[in-house]
Amino acid sequence: MKEREKKMIEEWQKKIMEEKKDLDEECTKLDSFLKKNTDLNEEEKALLADERLAMSKHSEILGKRIEITKACINGNTLEVPIN
């Protein structure tokens, strides 16, 4: 891998890592909100639970993408199973 390509992948990886960090913080905030607001109606609770599940899955996917970029930077290929 050329040095230029490696730097591009590293920059891309940084963006993914920042996105995952921000998303994980939002998940924590949503968890806190749900614990504090027990008086929400059932529909709101269900929608927020669905949103939290989607956010969690998105974070998991970003984690897999980070693994792939790390492998690429090290000159390896990595196949991460997609569920």
VEXVOLO-34509 format. One record per residue (C-alpha): residue in three letters; residue number from 1; x, y, z. Coordinates in steps of 0.02 Angstrom, whole numbers, plus 50000, padded with zeros to 5 digits. Example, Ala and Ser with C-alpha at 12.3 -4.5 7.8 and 13.67 -1.06 7.14 Angstrom:
<nodes>
rest->ALA&nr->1&xx->50615&yy->49775&zz->50390 $
rest->SER&nr->2&xx->50684&yy->49947&zz->50357 $
</nodes>
This chain:
<nodes>
rest->MET&nr->1&xx->50000&yy->50000&zz->50000 $
rest->LYS&nr->2&xx->50065&yy->50170&zz->49953 $
rest->GLU&nr->3&xx->50094&yy->50298&zz->50090 $
rest->ARG&nr->4&xx->49963&yy->50414&zz->50014 $
rest->GLU&nr->5&xx->49832&yy->50276&zz->50015 $
rest->LYS&nr->6&xx->49875&yy->50232&zz->50194 $
rest->LYS&nr->7&xx->49852&yy->50414&zz->50249 $
rest->MET&nr->8&xx->49684&yy->50422&zz->50161 $
rest->ILE&nr->9&xx->49625&yy->50264&zz->50249 $
rest->GLU&nr->10&xx->49688&yy->50330&zz->50416 $
rest->GLU&nr->11&xx->49591&yy->50493&zz->50391 $
rest->TRP&nr->12&xx->49436&yy->50395&zz->50344 $
rest->GLN&nr->13&xx->49459&yy->50286&zz->50497 $
rest->LYS&nr->14&xx->49469&yy->50439&zz->50609 $
rest->LYS&nr->15&xx->49303&yy->50500&zz->50540 $
rest->ILE&nr->16&xx->49221&yy->50332&zz->50572 $
rest->MET&nr->17&xx->49292&yy->50325&zz->50749 $
rest->GLU&nr->18&xx->49227&yy->50501&zz->50786 $
rest->GLU&nr->19&xx->49056&yy->50455&zz->50716 $
rest->LYS&nr->20&xx->49051&yy->50299&zz->50826 $
rest->LYS&nr->21&xx->49105&yy->50397&zz->50979 $
rest->ASP&nr->22&xx->48968&yy->50526&zz->50950 $
rest->LEU&nr->23&xx->48838&yy->50391&zz->50919 $
rest->ASP&nr->24&xx->48887&yy->50298&zz->51077 $
rest->GLU&nr->25&xx->48868&yy->50460&zz->51176 $
rest->GLU&nr->26&xx->48694&yy->50485&zz->51101 $
rest->CYS&nr->27&xx->48650&yy->50306&zz->51152 $
rest->THR&nr->28&xx->48703&yy->50344&zz->51330 $
rest->LYS&nr->29&xx->48599&yy->50503&zz->51331 $
rest->LEU&nr->30&xx->48447&yy->50411&zz->51264 $
rest->ASP&nr->31&xx->48468&yy->50276&zz->51397 $
rest->SER&nr->32&xx->48474&yy->50410&zz->51530 $
rest->PHE&nr->33&xx->48321&yy->50496&zz->51458 $
rest->LEU&nr->34&xx->48223&yy->50334&zz->51458 $
rest->LYS&nr->35&xx->48268&yy->50298&zz->51639 $
rest->LYS&nr->36&xx->48218&yy->50473&zz->51696 $
rest->ASN&nr->37&xx->48057&yy->50486&zz->51597 $
rest->THR&nr->38&xx->47956&yy->50338&zz->51654 $
rest->ASP&nr->39&xx->47792&yy->50429&zz->51621 $
rest->LEU&nr->40&xx->47805&yy->50416&zz->51431 $
rest->ASN&nr->41&xx->47659&yy->50333&zz->51345 $
rest->GLU&nr->42&xx->47683&yy->50158&zz->51277 $
rest->GLU&nr->43&xx->47696&yy->50213&zz->51095 $
rest->GLU&nr->44&xx->47834&yy->50338&zz->51135 $
rest->LYS&nr->45&xx->47927&yy->50207&zz->51238 $
rest->ALA&nr->46&xx->47916&yy->50082&zz->51095 $
rest->LEU&nr->47&xx->47976&yy->50208&zz->50967 $
rest->LEU&nr->48&xx->48122&yy->50263&zz->51075 $
rest->ALA&nr->49&xx->48167&yy->50081&zz->51109 $
rest->ASP&nr->50&xx->48167&yy->50049&zz->50921 $
rest->GLU&nr->51&xx->48274&yy->50202&zz->50894 $
rest->ARG&nr->52&xx->48396&yy->50144&zz->51028 $
rest->LEU&nr->53&xx->48407&yy->49973&zz->50947 $
rest->ALA&nr->54&xx->48444&yy->50051&zz->50777 $
rest->MET&nr->55&xx->48577&yy->50163&zz->50853 $
rest->SER&nr->56&xx->48657&yy->50014&zz->50937 $
rest->LYS&nr->57&xx->48661&yy->49917&zz->50773 $
rest->HIS&nr->58&xx->48735&yy->50068&zz->50683 $
rest->SER&nr->59&xx->48872&yy->50079&zz->50816 $
rest->GLU&nr->60&xx->48908&yy->49893&zz->50794 $
rest->ILE&nr->61&xx->48926&yy->49917&zz->50605 $
rest->LEU&nr->62&xx->49043&yy->50064&zz->50630 $
rest->GLY&nr->63&xx->49148&yy->49955&zz->50746 $
rest->LYS&nr->64&xx->49164&yy->49824&zz->50610 $
rest->ARG&nr->65&xx->49214&yy->49956&zz->50483 $
rest->ILE&nr->66&xx->49348&yy->50017&zz->50604 $
rest->GLU&nr->67&xx->49416&yy->49839&zz->50617 $
rest->ILE&nr->68&xx->49423&yy->49828&zz->50427 $
rest->THR&nr->69&xx->49516&yy->49993&zz->50409 $
rest->LYS&nr->70&xx->49642&yy->49942&zz->50543 $
rest->ALA&nr->71&xx->49677&yy->49783&zz->50447 $
rest->CYS&nr->72&xx->49697&yy->49879&zz->50285 $
rest->ILE&nr->73&xx->49818&yy->50001&zz->50365 $
rest->ASN&nr->74&xx->49921&yy->49854&zz->50426 $
rest->GLY&nr->75&xx->49922&yy->49780&zz->50251 $
rest->ASN&nr->76&xx->49803&yy->49638&zz->50291 $
rest->THR&nr->77&xx->49632&yy->49596&zz->50230 $
rest->LEU&nr->78&xx->49497&yy->49559&zz->50353 $
rest->GLU&nr->79&xx->49328&yy->49485&zz->50320 $
rest->VAL&nr->80&xx->49201&yy->49534&zz->50450 $
rest->PRO&nr->81&xx->49040&yy->49435&zz->50445 $
rest->ILE&nr->82&xx->48885&yy->49538&zz->50409 $
rest->ASN&nr->83&xx->48735&yy->49486&zz->50512 $
</nodes>
